[in-house]
Amino acid sequence: MYESYYDYGSYYRSTDPTPFLIISIVAAFIATILLFILVLPDKKRANLNGFFKGIADIFNFRTLLIEKIVKFLYTFTTIAAILFGFFMLFMQEFGRSLALYGLLVMFISPIAIRLLFEITMMAILLVKNVIEINNKLGYKNSDDKGNTASPFAEPKLPKKVEAPVQPKAPAAPAQPKTPSVCATCGTLRANENAPFCTNCGAKF
């Protein structure tokens, strides 16, 4: 774990990082498995306390840390630019006052910084609004087995329910046709509406 060597009469002692790297990888692997089993699934979230709910929201991308980081950086850079411009009012270079440059830095730098961070925030808010819309529409980012999916995945649409097939009514039996020749004497029927034979009087 430790290595010692001499250099120009001085004694140096250094630490071998390999064991700590291996321990870190193994511990991170175990912690990741525990998080995916006990914290990250949506069905476990209702039973978690405030701390673990925050952990679940962070790893499920329900809260965006980049938004807070960008706001902090914007505030920091704006204040730093204004302060530096103020100090330039009292600075000189080669005997010339830098007051004019200080005023420009104090008034122009905040505007430029604001425009840059507004473009960044527009992209962040776009992603945030998409996530909020998906949550309001009721799309769940998990499958039937409870596996959590990314919030950027396409929402699952409801399955199309097919209408039941109506059974066909049985066809009505065909009416027997009235014979056109008398079965008794063989005389042709005068017309199709005549009920009796004109020769012998038998019923068709």
Secondary structure by P-SEA (a helix, b strand, c coil): cbbbbbcccbbbbbbbaaaaaaaaaaaaaaaaaaaacccccccccccccaaaaaaaaaaaccccaaaaaaaaaaaaaaaaaaaaaaaaaacccccccaaaaaaaaacaaaaaaaaaaaaaaaaaaaaaaaaaaaaaaccccccccccccccccccccccccccccccccccccccccccccccccccccccccccccccccccc
